[in-house]
Amino acid sequence: MKSSKNILVLKKVLFFLLAFFLVATFLLLLPSNYYIHKALIHQMPKINQYTIFENRIVKANNPHPWEFASDVDNKQIAPEYAPDFDKYETVAFVVVQHKKILLEQYWDNYSEQSLSNSFSMSKSIISLLVGCAIHEGKIKSVDQPVSDFLPQWTSFDGKVLTIKDLLTMSAGVEWNEQHSSLFSKTTEAYYGKDLWTLTLTQKLEEKSGVRFNYQSGVSQLLAFILQKATGKSISEYASEKLWTPIQAEEDALWSLDKNEGMEKAYCCFNTNARDFARLGQLVLNKGAWNGAALVDSTYINQATTAASYLQYIPKTIENAGGSVKSRPCNFYGYQFWIANYKGLKIPYMRGILGQYIFIIPELDAVIVRLGKNLDQENNLEQNYNMDVEI
């Protein structure tokens, strides 16, 4: 009798496994899920994955090296902080002050020429490019309707969708941002090969300009607007308006969705720590480089000022359901994060694995940190969820 029960249990397990295999196979074979196979192979994003994608070169046509502080060779990370740098797998740390490299340190065989993925720091690059397009009149202003460039995107409940709504992550679109889900739009955007279809099939689901909701698809929409406005690829425009004028030392790579395709604009700008620091220095310079205005200073001020008129509901509270009180969005501007630390207002660019460019005007300094991990419990983005100053 016991043997019969065991056989029955075994049959049920085998049936379950067979059914699971068949369903999984069916899902993998669906044309719309072609990206899943790549996601299963490579799993979570990594800082050196530009090698698995097609890339477009962002040319550095006027390279000029940084100057160095006189005692840079004698400066290292203080010993008491070294364990944290190791724990979170830091690969590069550069401090620029008064337009000179003050400290520079690398780990894990990385060097001053090693490429690293920016991840979402590229959202801030897209914001700077929007500023460039406004500066040269390709885009009228941040208040210009998105539908001027993408007719599919008009309004929701009488509220016209504007470029400013995209910049401030308040577009009100339907987009699942979960990186850990195989079936999220962010995973499909990263491993897929058709950003146009994926992005343009988003739907407006709430009134724009009301609530902050961080979504990579919104940054990708900005890239399509830039492409329409300038008639150039994102990489070509970035080379012309940013990378060459700020005298980057090395060509960068912007990963594409397919061969000769579209830049993964919400992520995937690949360069080295020194050249990343130039982007921070440009913001510190209020959009100017060597006296030439690349981005209007007014735009830089707006981009690095929190859109506190927006409502924000922390995900931990929102997911619990029920009636909750929203908070002002006091930590995000135009694709730039803003932190408050010991009375200092610090705009910064950030990526999911702890990629950071901090701009500290009061100290006339820029700090770049690149790495493979970050403190999940005490990182800056968790602090805005808790509505505290860091």
C-alpha positions as a printed NumPy array, in Angstrom:
array([[  0.   ,   0.   ,   0.   ],
       [  2.832,   2.371,   0.939],
       [  4.648,   1.491,  -2.273],
       [  1.575,   2.411,  -4.339],
       [  1.348,   5.809,  -2.619],
       [  5.042,   6.448,  -3.329],
       [  4.533,   5.576,  -6.977],
       [  1.533,   7.923,  -7.136],
       [  3.545,  10.752,  -5.576],
       [  6.398,  10.103,  -7.994],
       [  4.01 ,  10.21 , -10.958],
       [  2.62 ,  13.55 ,  -9.764],
       [  6.136,  14.991,  -9.406],
       [  7.115,  13.778, -12.875],
       [  3.896,  15.152, -14.338],
       [  4.551,  18.522, -12.688],
       [  8.136,  18.616, -13.997],
       [  7.009,  17.667, -17.494],
       [  4.291,  20.321, -17.456],
       [  6.763,  22.922, -16.182],
       [  9.238,  21.997, -18.917],
       [  6.586,  22.232, -21.629],
       [  5.304,  25.598, -20.393],
       [  8.853,  26.968, -20.089],
       [  9.702,  25.749, -23.58 ],
       [  6.534,  27.303, -24.972],
       [  7.329,  30.639, -23.34 ],
       [ 10.878,  30.598, -24.679],
       [  9.649,  29.885, -28.203],
       [  7.153,  32.756, -28.23 ],
       [  8.473,  35.449, -30.598],
       [  7.716,  38.119, -28.   ],
       [  9.967,  36.363, -25.456],
       [ 13.085,  35.946, -27.601],
       [ 15.078,  37.958, -25.042],
       [ 14.468,  35.433, -22.235],
       [ 17.038,  32.975, -23.552],
       [ 19.739,  35.654, -23.365],
       [ 18.556,  36.743, -19.928],
       [ 18.757,  33.158, -18.628],
       [ 22.307,  32.821, -19.934],
       [ 23.664,  36.138, -18.632],
       [ 21.28 ,  36.647, -15.701],
       [ 21.592,  39.959, -13.81 ],
       [ 23.378,  42.839, -15.589],
       [ 27.132,  43.229, -15.079],
       [ 29.507,  46.145, -15.542],
       [ 31.456,  44.613, -18.449],
       [ 28.569,  43.334, -20.558],
       [ 29.092,  45.736, -23.439],
       [ 30.896,  42.787, -25.033],
       [ 27.624,  40.834, -25.442],
       [ 25.857,  43.697, -27.251],
       [ 26.298,  45.574, -30.481],
       [ 27.77 ,  49.   , -29.743],
       [ 28.063,  52.4  , -31.413],
       [ 31.168,  54.499, -30.875],
       [ 30.847,  57.863, -29.167],
       [ 33.899,  59.519, -30.662],
       [ 36.317,  61.635, -28.66 ],
       [ 37.636,  63.932, -31.381],
       [ 39.548,  66.392, -29.2  ],
       [ 41.147,  64.465, -26.305],
       [ 42.933,  66.355, -23.587],
       [ 44.298,  64.777, -20.387],
       [ 43.331,  65.852, -16.897],
       [ 45.797,  67.845, -14.842],
       [ 46.893,  66.228, -11.58 ],
       [ 47.285,  67.668,  -8.117],
       [ 50.929,  67.878,  -7.094],
       [ 50.606,  65.225,  -4.363],
       [ 48.252,  62.8  ,  -6.179],
       [ 50.84 ,  59.983,  -6.083],
       [ 50.839,  60.073,  -2.297],
       [ 47.07 ,  59.875,  -1.845],
       [ 45.222,  56.596,  -1.235],
       [ 41.926,  55.553,   0.332],
       [ 42.275,  55.81 ,   4.106],
       [ 42.873,  52.352,   5.64 ],
       [ 39.732,  52.512,   7.812],
       [ 37.554,  52.792,   4.681],
       [ 39.359,  50.184,   2.587],
       [ 37.232,  47.198,   3.78 ],
       [ 34.052,  48.827,   2.463],
       [ 35.655,  49.489,  -0.903],
       [ 36.589,  45.806,  -1.059],
       [ 33.28 ,  44.529,   0.304],
       [ 31.239,  46.257,  -2.393],
       [ 33.712,  45.352,  -5.14 ],
       [ 34.771,  48.85 ,  -6.096],
       [ 36.796,  48.886,  -9.329],
       [ 37.512,  52.619,  -9.691],
       [ 37.486,  55.679,  -7.454],
       [ 38.459,  59.122,  -8.726],
       [ 38.283,  62.481,  -6.961],
       [ 38.608,  65.699,  -8.954],
       [ 38.951,  69.006,  -7.146],
       [ 39.666,  72.429,  -8.636],
       [ 39.717,  70.724, -12.072],
       [ 42.593,  68.444, -11.141],
       [ 42.672,  64.754, -10.234],
       [ 43.282,  64.703,  -6.5  ],
       [ 42.982,  60.941,  -5.911],
       [ 42.754,  57.967,  -8.257],
       [ 42.625,  54.301,  -7.301],
       [ 41.69 ,  51.061,  -9.099],
       [ 40.991,  47.459,  -8.106],
       [ 40.399,  44.062,  -9.717],
       [ 42.722,  44.682, -12.702],
       [ 40.817,  47.826, -13.714],
       [ 42.811,  50.844, -14.87 ],
       [ 42.331,  54.398, -16.092],
       [ 41.369,  53.006, -19.52 ],
       [ 39.018,  50.198, -18.429],
       [ 35.436,  50.516, -19.646],
       [ 32.525,  50.128, -17.258],
       [ 28.793,  50.267, -17.855],
       [ 27.17 ,  53.43 , -16.576],
       [ 23.814,  51.718, -16.114],
       [ 21.317,  54.427, -15.158],
       [ 23.93 ,  57.183, -14.99 ],
       [ 23.222,  57.367, -18.731],
       [ 19.786,  58.787, -17.889],
       [ 21.6  ,  61.907, -16.704],
       [ 23.604,  61.947, -19.957],
       [ 20.313,  61.893, -21.862],
       [ 19.155,  64.828, -19.742],
       [ 22.306,  66.762, -20.643],
       [ 21.678,  66.008, -24.322],
       [ 18.128,  67.352, -23.972],
       [ 19.72 ,  70.489, -22.539],
       [ 22.041,  70.66 , -25.551],
       [ 19.101,  70.306, -27.936],
       [ 17.238,  73.113, -26.158],
       [ 20.389,  75.256, -26.196],
       [ 20.657,  75.003, -29.985],
       [ 16.915,  75.29 , -30.624],
       [ 16.218,  71.728, -31.733],
       [ 13.771,  71.454, -28.831],
       [ 11.809,  74.588, -27.894],
       [ 11.719,  74.035, -24.133],
       [ 11.02 ,  71.414, -21.489],
       [  7.358,  72.38 , -21.764],
       [  7.123,  71.277, -25.398],
       [  4.568,  68.468, -25.912],
       [  5.989,  65.009, -26.504],
       [  3.474,  64.616, -29.341],
       [  5.406,  67.197, -31.399],
       [  7.994,  64.445, -31.892],
       [  6.052,  61.272, -31.129],
       [  2.413,  61.769, -32.232],
       [  1.364,  58.579, -30.41 ],
       [  1.956,  60.327, -27.062],
       [ -0.633,  63.008, -26.492],
       [ -2.474,  63.372, -23.197],
       [ -4.227,  61.556, -20.38 ],
       [ -7.365,  62.874, -18.712],
       [ -6.856,  66.249, -20.393],
       [ -3.213,  66.683, -19.263],
       [ -0.783,  67.059, -22.174],
       [  2.383,  64.959, -21.779],
       [  5.472,  67.194, -21.904],
       [  9.209,  66.657, -22.109],
       [  9.436,  67.95 , -18.532],
       [  7.135,  65.128, -17.414],
       [  9.587,  62.646, -18.915],
       [ 12.61 ,  64.364, -17.401],
       [ 11.092,  64.295, -13.905],
       [  9.892,  60.67 , -14.127],
       [  6.277,  61.767, -13.811],
       [  4.999,  60.621, -17.207],
       [  2.386,  58.264, -15.77 ],
       [  3.183,  55.414, -18.151],
       [  2.79 ,  51.682, -17.712],
       [  6.272,  50.202, -17.203],
       [  7.473,  47.422, -14.88 ],
       [ 10.931,  48.438, -13.631],
       [ 11.829,  45.192, -11.797],
       [ 15.327,  44.103, -12.812],
       [ 14.951,  40.744, -11.075],
       [ 11.911,  39.676, -13.109],
       [ 12.391,  37.764, -16.362],
       [  9.177,  39.235, -17.702],
       [  9.619,  42.91 , -16.797],
       [  9.922,  45.519, -19.523],
       [ 13.289,  46.608, -18.13 ],
       [ 14.678,  43.08 , -18.573],
       [ 13.274,  42.922, -22.096],
       [ 14.728,  46.343, -22.882],
       [ 18.161,  45.25 , -21.648],
       [ 18.356,  41.848, -23.37 ],
       [ 15.88 ,  42.436, -26.207],
       [ 16.427,  43.824, -29.701],
       [ 13.502,  46.133, -30.441],
       [ 13.442,  49.177, -28.167],
       [ 11.21 ,  51.107, -30.536],
       [  8.329,  48.633, -30.356],
       [  8.783,  47.996, -26.639],
       [  8.882,  51.677, -25.739],
       [  6.167,  52.858, -28.08 ],
       [  3.716,  50.191, -26.866],
       [  3.746,  51.694, -23.366],
       [  0.435,  53.19 , -22.337],
       [ -0.399,  56.294, -20.352],
       [ -2.208,  55.071, -17.252],
       [ -2.366,  58.175, -15.074],
       [ -2.183,  61.944, -15.354],
       [  1.359,  63.171, -16.011],
       [  3.201,  65.767, -13.939],
       [  1.643,  64.607, -10.686],
       [  3.51 ,  61.609,  -9.268],
       [  7.182,  60.587,  -9.346],
       [  7.55 ,  57.019, -10.605],
       [ 11.028,  55.902, -11.677],
       [ 10.826,  54.141, -15.075],
       [ 13.602,  53.374, -17.558],
       [ 11.16 ,  53.427, -20.462],
       [ 10.607,  57.143, -19.873],
       [ 14.319,  57.856, -20.444],
       [ 14.185,  55.778, -23.608],
       [ 11.305,  57.959, -24.826],
       [ 13.541,  61.006, -24.335],
       [ 16.155,  59.352, -26.551],
       [ 13.633,  58.82 , -29.335],
       [ 12.646,  62.493, -29.037],
       [ 16.317,  63.51 , -29.312],
       [ 16.718,  61.348, -32.374],
       [ 13.661,  62.919, -34.003],
       [ 14.684,  66.463, -33.008],
       [ 18.308,  66.272, -34.163],
       [ 18.123,  63.784, -37.038],
       [ 21.171,  62.035, -35.589],
       [ 21.855,  58.89 , -33.607],
       [ 22.199,  59.398, -29.87 ],
       [ 25.893,  58.453, -30.035],
       [ 26.609,  60.856, -32.9  ],
       [ 24.843,  63.692, -31.102],
       [ 26.598,  62.867, -27.819],
       [ 29.973,  62.938, -29.575],
       [ 29.238,  66.284, -31.221],
       [ 27.645,  68.094, -28.286],
       [ 29.274,  66.511, -25.219],
       [ 32.05 ,  63.984, -25.631],
       [ 34.239,  65.966, -28.037],
       [ 33.681,  69.397, -26.408],
       [ 34.509,  68.103, -22.912],
       [ 37.722,  66.652, -24.383],
       [ 37.183,  63.058, -23.322],
       [ 40.417,  61.085, -23.6  ],
       [ 38.885,  57.885, -24.976],
       [ 36.073,  56.902, -27.329],
       [ 33.059,  55.585, -25.418],
       [ 30.699,  52.784, -26.435],
       [ 26.923,  53.001, -26.267],
       [ 25.279,  49.576, -26.372],
       [ 22.513,  49.031, -28.935],
       [ 19.437,  46.831, -29.074],
       [ 20.696,  45.255, -32.342],
       [ 23.189,  45.782, -35.149],
       [ 22.843,  49.383, -36.417],
       [ 19.967,  49.729, -33.955],
       [ 18.971,  52.099, -31.161],
       [ 21.055,  53.046, -28.153],
       [ 19.947,  51.594, -24.831],
       [ 19.645,  55.178, -23.668],
       [ 18.35 ,  54.464, -20.175],
       [ 21.571,  52.545, -19.461],
       [ 24.655,  51.141, -21.137],
       [ 27.003,  54.05 , -21.788],
       [ 30.469,  52.549, -21.384],
       [ 33.611,  54.501, -20.587],
       [ 36.335,  54.877, -17.962],
       [ 36.296,  56.644, -14.601],
       [ 38.35 ,  59.626, -15.734],
       [ 36.024,  60.425, -18.591],
       [ 32.944,  59.855, -16.449],
       [ 34.372,  62.554, -14.171],
       [ 34.232,  65.023, -17.07 ],
       [ 30.435,  64.76 , -17.111],
       [ 30.375,  65.7  , -13.43 ],
       [ 32.776,  68.567, -14.084],
       [ 30.481,  69.855, -16.856],
       [ 27.597,  70.009, -14.373],
       [ 29.885,  71.62 , -11.797],
       [ 30.771,  74.217, -14.475],
       [ 27.02 ,  74.955, -14.934],
       [ 27.106,  73.505, -18.45 ],
       [ 30.264,  75.228, -19.703],
       [ 33.64 ,  73.843, -20.784],
       [ 36.683,  76.055, -21.356],
       [ 34.37 ,  79.053, -21.351],
       [ 32.   ,  77.694, -24.012],
       [ 28.385,  77.   , -22.999],
       [ 27.385,  73.468, -24.044],
       [ 24.209,  73.436, -21.934],
       [ 22.456,  76.553, -20.673],
       [ 23.176,  77.212, -16.992],
       [ 19.453,  77.71 , -16.331],
       [ 18.774,  74.178, -17.553],
       [ 21.574,  72.785, -15.351],
       [ 20.084,  74.559, -12.331],
       [ 16.641,  73.119, -13.087],
       [ 18.028,  69.652, -13.778],
       [ 19.792,  69.541, -10.42 ],
       [ 16.892,  70.965,  -8.39 ],
       [ 14.35 ,  68.559,  -6.906],
       [ 10.901,  68.534,  -8.518],
       [  9.311,  68.865,  -5.079],
       [  5.907,  69.731,  -6.573],
       [  5.559,  66.038,  -7.463],
       [  4.   ,  63.495,  -5.13 ],
       [  5.934,  60.414,  -4.112],
       [  4.748,  57.227,  -2.442],
       [  7.552,  54.852,  -1.349],
       [  7.235,  51.461,  -3.015],
       [  7.311,  49.671,   0.333],
       [  4.162,  51.566,   1.332],
       [  2.499,  51.552,  -2.078],
       [  2.818,  47.773,  -2.401],
       [  1.137,  47.274,   0.977],
       [ -2.074,  48.802,  -0.376],
       [ -4.582,  50.936,   1.445],
       [ -4.715,  54.679,   1.913],
       [ -1.287,  56.309,   2.243],
       [ -0.018,  59.849,   2.515],
       [  2.252,  60.953,  -0.319],
       [  5.463,  62.868,   0.237],
       [  7.12 ,  65.593,  -1.831],
       [  9.704,  64.409,  -4.349],
       [ 12.667,  66.157,  -2.764],
       [ 15.387,  63.945,  -4.272],
       [ 15.04 ,  64.026,  -8.086],
       [ 15.275,  66.66 , -10.821],
       [ 15.708,  66.188, -14.571],
       [ 17.123,  62.641, -14.565],
       [ 19.509,  63.675, -11.778],
       [ 19.285,  62.57 ,  -8.157],
       [ 19.79 ,  65.115,  -5.367],
       [ 21.127,  64.307,  -1.909],
       [ 21.567,  66.436,   1.204],
       [ 24.628,  65.608,   3.272],
       [ 25.717,  67.716,   6.251],
       [ 24.167,  70.793,   4.714],
       [ 25.617,  70.171,   1.265],
       [ 23.325,  69.869,  -1.729],
       [ 24.824,  67.121,  -3.911],
       [ 23.405,  66.354,  -7.361],
       [ 24.494,  62.957,  -8.545],
       [ 24.212,  60.392, -11.302],
       [ 23.696,  56.778, -10.284],
       [ 23.646,  53.241, -11.66 ],
       [ 22.118,  50.069, -10.26 ],
       [ 25.39 ,  48.417,  -9.177],
       [ 26.741,  51.423,  -7.33 ],
       [ 27.922,  53.593, -10.213],
       [ 28.06 ,  57.185,  -8.975],
       [ 29.157,  60.618, -10.118],
       [ 28.771,  63.076,  -7.233],
       [ 28.898,  66.82 ,  -7.928],
       [ 29.765,  68.896,  -4.849],
       [ 29.708,  72.614,  -5.727],
       [ 30.636,  73.829,  -2.223],
       [ 33.88 ,  71.831,  -2.417],
       [ 34.448,  72.434,  -6.143],
       [ 34.74 ,  68.67 ,  -6.449],
       [ 33.544,  65.66 ,  -8.433],
       [ 33.719,  62.087,  -7.17 ],
       [ 33.366,  58.993,  -9.367],
       [ 32.804,  55.532,  -7.948],
       [ 32.455,  52.466, -10.184],
       [ 31.904,  48.955,  -8.909],
       [ 30.044,  45.663,  -8.993],
       [ 27.872,  46.042,  -5.903],
       [ 26.457,  48.481,  -3.366],
       [ 25.169,  48.468,   0.186],
       [ 21.545,  47.402,  -0.288],
       [ 20.5  ,  48.547,   3.193],
       [ 22.231,  51.91 ,   3.484],
       [ 22.519,  53.187,  -0.07 ],
       [ 21.338,  56.629,  -1.119],
       [ 18.262,  55.392,  -2.951],
       [ 17.003,  53.536,   0.117],
       [ 17.334,  56.746,   2.101],
       [ 14.908,  58.636,  -0.111],
       [ 12.433,  55.821,   0.534],
       [ 12.76 ,  56.554,   4.237],
       [ 12.381,  60.298,   3.677],
       [ 15.53 ,  61.226,   5.583],
       [ 18.484,  63.432,   4.847],
       [ 21.762,  61.575,   4.416]])
